[in-house]
Amino acid sequence: MDRRFDVRKREILKEAEVKPQVIKGMLNRLEKFAEPFVASLGRLERREHAQVYIAGLLSDLERKNVESIAYRHDQERVNLQRFIGLSPWEHQPLLAELACQVGSQLGQDDGVIVFDPSAHKKCGNDSVGVQRQWLGRLGKIDNGQVGIYMGYASRKDHALVDTRLYLPKEWAKDKARRKKCGIPKKIRYRTRHELALEMLATNGKNLPHRWIAGDDEMGRSSRFRRDLRALDEQYLLDVPSNTNIRDLEVEPPVYSGRGRFPKQPFQRVDVWRDSLGKDAWTRIDVRDGEKCPLVLEIVKRRVSARTERSCREATEELLVVTRSPDENHKMKYDYHLSNAHPDTPLEELARVVKAEHRIEDCLKRAKSEAGLSDYEVRTWAGWYHHQTLSLIATWFLIKETRRGKKVYSGVDRATGSHFAGYAVATRVRLEISKLVDALCQAKKRTPRAGSLSSLQAT
C-alpha cells in the first residue's frame, strides 16, 4: 500500500510540473490582456490603478482587498481606495468587453447561459445591500450580500461574464442608507429574476447559446419561466423538491359522466419520484470525474407544474437526476423543469445539467483565486468596481489555464489535464506575485513606473 502511494505521489508531482513555455511571456500577455478593458477608463492614473488591482487579484495574497493589494504594490492605500470605492468610472463597458471576449473565444451555437445567485457573508449593516437574508451557498439565513451572476458554458470552457447586486426592499426604500452608499436614484427594487432578465437582454446577444440554466432559486419562479418562454428561450432550470407537479403521462381518473373531466392531482415532485420503479431510470455516463467516471441516472416526464397567480398552467419537461451517494451515503436528487421538445435526447439534457455545475465551479474559483468575496467596500460603485475587476482577473486565469493545457495536450485527459490546469493556475498566481515585487522595485528606481509596462526593462 505504501509503495503504491509513493508511486502515485511521484506521478501526481510530475503531472503538476509546469513547463517553462507555459509562463514565458506572461507579463506581455497580461499587459495586452488588460488593454481593451482599461481603455474605457480614460485617465492614465485610472488605467494604471486598474492594472495594479487586477495584478493584485491574480497574486498569491491571502486576502485580496484594497489595503493588502496597495501594500503589496507599495502604493498609497487612499488612492487605490478612492479608485475602487469612490471614483465615478463606469464598469459596464468593461463587462461588455468581457462578454464579447468570452462569446468570441468560447462561443458555440449550443452554448448554455447560466444564472446563479451567490452569497457574500459580511458583518455589520452599513455596506450596500447587507442584511440578514437567505444566502444560498451557505444554506441558511445570515448577514450578507447576494450577487446574481451570469455565466457561460460551452464544450470549450466556462466563465463568468456579468453580475448584478440584489438590493433588498428594505434598502430600496431607505433614502438615508441609499444616499450614504451612493445608490443611483434610478435604481429601484428588482427581484433576482428581473436582474437575470436584465443581464440576458444586455449580453445575451454576445453569447451564442441554445439553453438557459439556473439553480432552484431561479427555477422556482413560474413567472421567470413564463418570461423566458415569451423571449423564445429554451431553458432547463432547477426547482425545489417541494414543487407540485401533475404527471401528464399517467392516465387520469375515470370520468364519472358528470361535470369536468378529472385530472391527475398535483403532488410534490419528491413524493412522485418515490413512486417510480427502477425501470424508469436511464443511466448516462456524462464525463470523467476527478476521482471516477461521473454517472447520472435520469428520468424524464411531461408534467404540468403548479404556478403562481396570474400565470397560466404550462406543459413542461420534468427531469429528475440522481448522482452517486454523498459522504453520508444518501442519494442526491436534483429536479429540473424545461420547455424543451419531448424528443430532446437525455444526453443533451445531461450536458446542460453539467454546464450549470460548471458555473458553480467558476464562482468557487473566482472566490478562491481572484478575491471575488474579499472586498471591504461599502458603496454601490465600490461593489461593482471590485466585482468587475475580479471577473476580469478570473477570465485571465482561464485563458492562461487554457493556454497551459495546450502545452500538455499529449497528457491523458482523465488525470493530467486536471493537475496541469491546477498547476498552471497556481503558477500564474506565483509569477504575478513575482512581477508585483519586481514592479515595487522598479518604482523605486524609475520616476514613472506605476504600470505593468515598466517591468519590460527589469
Steps between C-alpha positions, in 0.01 A plus 500: 500500500780744594693422183194560282441828681859613434471409133174694463646794690792520258259480206290786637804718567628436150161588349489820705832629368461808284709517185697824445310584180176521697608810692741650248379843390228516765572866573449596138179299485364661817588845363321435170214323676422806714513754216146459356349501850676810637468695174158635604634639828649805332758652731841333523480489879177297490642260242807442716288444811288245312811311382644501850173377650464218247859394568427504873190284452715254304774486762545254785370744762288326760247788521462691174348827614605859433726530802697180441534566125621855561751377758626232262551758224661751734228752419300753696198317637279810477551539125403140426206522741375809319535326163297197612250653741434857384634567151210546254632275222242283327534126539250405226742544205747261668230234549385548141857438381519192721177357356620565144833326564338199666244474222759520221754264659272244667180550305316209339148490360385252766659692788331539838438825686477436875359730768617430852449710816803489728535631854774708658487481878564842656488653847317815604218671313664804339628339179266526203236226490617325818231356724384169640372308201511158336859425397462203267863389495503490881160331510363726771379849588796715600643850470639571156459615141370306201630538148321357197761365256474425133728223376563339165592138432582320177694191407810720486492640853294709742523849651310769690402800288270733696354571843234703681470584869166399650364796695239391760173693531604647835807654336314619193257698723760643740599845367764561768688177435464541124665841517775379735593212266463698179220293350390672175151653506390294200556173689178349630422168666519213255469131562790267434316375192457851362872559544572179309270607216675837490839332455353274233370803310836677534746223414298206368562612143876477554484140625396238241267266685219250476420463868433699817578321828498591868469371854174449690491863615457592135280207394247515786334807341237404242499867391869478412439187296203671333716803413767277346235327287377841386857581391510171307784378721542128569565435868586223741471635855536337840188494717461415871392156616169642628392611151149373424457327165231311311624201300353531149618155388286315751139413422262741679233369737194341337238753388181468703283635221424826676680833521851567380733225393728414795874558500784341687540681834804715571767345721844592624768403253700308762190299593437430132863389462464244779217332308722423199623154425863415426425454131405869469861613539762529225874495576721751317879533520548877488877545525811389683501639851804586708478172694281275285260516204194715569188293438151650522168325522223698333123478459307734271125566496253751356334685787304807592642696795286699739555868427482829679189713466453675163712232330333252271569133546756381243621160388866449581759226507589370846849362537607320818872434531669290766871482566722274705437486876660780700730459799198413715404221254187685395396528138490857370208592275473809282174609339472707182224647286549573131302620199711283269336282237400155632738336252807678641760227572584428862869544417432860394305573818779346708749729325301805607484371858879465493537855364310639798736328743796638307386855576489406868865402456564840340365678806712289733805574289432875489464506879805286576738624229389854404363646825136525392381514864805669654385859453452742789306773321169649608382695198296398198779602261763326713314167488468510123858619448647215704268238352574611143877491542477164679302346212759638255785355708324162504469515121877553474555191716270300273684617189839414651374161616364426151834601354684279748279201421593530132863451601389181678275387214672160494423426867223254585189716550355285775781597733761732359278781376353554847838522669650700215215753517535534877877531476480765228254709700716472811813591307323801345432635849859442610644661187268800527616540861862502381411762240331711765813485716708599197259786432554634852877496445461665160291780650782580738749523209296684236282811535210365290471129571142469616381271224581145408681618187773643721610144567606445141850617578535307824 
